[in-house]
Amino acid sequence: MNYRAFIVGGHGANFQKPSLVKAFLSSMARIKKLANESPVVAVNLSNHPHKNNLFANRDKIRQGESANPFISSSNFFQFIEQQEDSASKK
């Protein structure tokens, strides 16, 4: 079976100027739109292991969990929402 994956290149917003925060939030909105196009993104290829639970998911696979924990569209979209929330709060 094939899955669509996505990597977000940069998880933090530069908060020195309000326009940069707006650009970051605009990028997150665009990513959500693109990720929802068929086939929906189901794999988060994060460049930081804590952003996609890399080690916890690896351990689940090693323990013989039947479902692949790396394949989850809801996890990808939760990640995007966390990035938006973090930027909005700062």
N, C-alpha and C positions, 0 to 999 in steps of 0.2 A: 504494500500500500504506500502511496506517496502522500507527503505532508508538506504544507507550505510553512517556511520558516522566515523569521525576520530578526535582524539585529539593529538595535538602536545605537547609533554611534555618538554617544554623549548623553549622559543621564542628568547632568546638572545644567542649570541655567546660570548665565552670567548676570548677576544682579546689580551691576554698577549703573545700569541705565534701565529705566522702565521699558524702553522699546525692545531691549534684549529679552526681557521676561515675556513680553507679548509675542515676540518671534518664537521663543521656545514653546509657549503654549499653542501657538498656531501650528508649529511643527508636530506637536503631539496630536492635535486634532486631525491633521492631515494623515499621520500614521494610522490613527484609528480608522479613518475612512478607507485608506488603502488596504488595511489589514482585514476589513470586513468584506472586501470584494472576494468573490469566489475564485478559488477555494480560500476559505477563511484561514488566517494564520493560526497554526496550532503549536508551533515550536518557537520559544523565545531563545534566540542565540545571543545571550547577553555577553558583553565583554567584561563583566564583573561577576564572579561566581556567586556572590550573595544576592544578586538581583534576580537570578532564576533558580535559586536553591540547588545549585549544582551538586554540592556534596551530599546533601540530604537525599536528593533524587538518585544519585549514584548508589547510595547505601540501600535505598528501597529496591533498586534493581538487583543488587548483590544479595539481598535477603529473599529474592525470588518473588517479589510482588508481580502479579500477573499483568497488570496494566502498566504501560510505560509512563512514568511520572513526568517525563519531558514533553509528552504530547498532551497539550491541554490549551484549547483556545481561551478558556476562562482565565487561566493563569496568565496568559499573555496580556489580556485586556485589563486584568487587575494590576499588572505591572505598569501599564500605561497610565492608568488612573492614579496610581501611587506617585508617578512622576509629576502628573498634573497637580495633584494635591500638594506635594512638596514645594513645587514652584509657586503655587498660589499663596501658600502660607508665608513664604519668605518675601 
